[in-house]
Amino acid sequence: MKTMTCRALGGPCDLEHRGATADEVIKAQDAHLKEAADGGDAAHQPAREAMRARWRHPKRSMDWYRDTKAAFAALPED
């Protein structure tokens, strides 16, 4: 298991997401951003919109995805 924060994934806070793969952490971040933005947290709204755009246009978002996977791979195991 490895840990990345909301901030490390482009969000505004230090909530930690743990997962065995980068994809698990990315999905946890997506759920966190959705919950925060839907709950009225304006600080998370820009990150939520950016994440939604990545899901809608995955080919254009490959740089972010590759960078995130590389950052995850470089992390030590928890």
C-alpha positions, 0 to 999 in steps of 0.5 A: 500500500502507498499513500498520496494526498489530495494535494499531491493529486491536484486538490487543495487539502492533505487528506490521504488516499491509500491504495495498492495501485495508482488507479485505486488512489486516483479513484479515491481522489475522484470520490473525495473531490465529488463528495467535497464539491457536492457538499459545497466545499468551494476549495475543492470545486476547481480540482473536481472540474479538472478531474471530471475533464480528465475522465471525459477526455482521457487521451488529452489527460495522459500526461497527468495520468502518466505523471501521477502513476510515476509519482505513485511508483516512486513512493515508498510502501506504507 
